[in-house]
């Protein structure tokens, strides 16, 4: 892969982003029955609690979405429990945008595995805090 070269054909990027989205969507699969799917279609999924939370609205648990140049994975419980990020690897930290979003441009099995564990920890934390 050439460094700094953004001349990749659109179809190649689209296919790669589709594969990344599919891998991220698999991270969310175990939670399908625990949460309501606000959106669940190709390229975009968004899971939230079934019942209203403290502020009277449903709590956004997690989601993934294909954007123009990358695929985003959102894990909003990280706002509530920032200590969950204390032990993330430098590789995953590099992909973090803001407090609870990770942007991927290619497949990264190690980061996906770590994100899977982080998602599981966030779910357990919400459960232990009686927020589900």
SULMO-V224179 format. One record per pair of residues at least 24 apart in sequence whose C-alpha atoms are under 10 Angstrom apart, sorted by the first residue. I is the first residue (numbers start at 1). J is the second residue. Records with the same first field share a line. If there is no record, write none. Layout:
I->J + J
This chain:
13->68 + 69 + 70 + 105 + 106
14->66 + 67 + 68 + 69 + 70
16->70 + 71 + 105 + 106 + 107
17->43 + 65 + 66 + 67 + 68 + 69 + 70 + 71 + 72 + 104 + 105 + 106 + 107
18->42 + 43 + 65 + 66 + 70 + 71 + 106
19->43 + 71 + 106 + 107
20->64 + 65 + 66 + 70 + 71 + 72 + 104 + 105 + 106 + 107 + 108 + 109 + 112
21->45 + 64 + 65 + 66 + 70 + 71 + 72 + 73 + 104 + 105 + 106 + 107
22->64
23->64 + 107 + 108 + 109 + 112 + 113
24->63 + 64 + 65 + 71 + 72 + 73 + 104 + 107 + 112 + 113 + 115 + 116
25->63 + 64 + 65 + 73
26->112 + 116
27->62 + 63 + 64 + 73 + 112 + 113 + 115 + 116 + 117 + 119 + 120
28->61 + 62 + 63 + 64 + 73 + 116 + 119 + 120
30->120
31->61 + 62 + 119 + 120 + 123
34->123 + 132
35->59 + 60 + 61 + 62 + 132
36->60 + 61
37->62 + 63
38->63
39->63
40->64 + 65
41->65
42->66
43->67 + 71
44->71 + 72 + 73
45->73 + 74
46->73 + 74
47->75
48->132
49->131 + 132
50->132
51->131 + 132
52->131 + 132
53->130 + 131 + 132
54->131
58->132
59->131 + 132
61->119 + 122 + 123 + 126 + 132
62->100 + 101 + 119 + 122 + 123
63->101
64->101 + 102 + 103
65->103
66->103 + 104 + 105
67->103 + 104 + 105
69->103 + 104 + 105
70->102 + 103 + 104 + 105 + 106
71->102 + 103 + 104 + 105 + 106
72->96 + 97 + 101 + 102 + 103 + 104 + 105
73->97 + 100 + 101 + 102 + 103 + 104 + 115
74->99 + 100 + 101 + 102 + 103 + 119
75->99 + 100 + 101 + 102 + 115 + 118 + 119 + 122 + 123
76->100 + 101 + 119 + 122
77->119 + 121 + 122 + 123 + 125 + 126
78->118 + 119 + 121 + 122
80->122 + 125 + 126
81->122 + 125 + 126
82->122
84->118 + 119 + 121 + 122 + 125
85->118
87->118
88->114 + 115 + 118
89->114
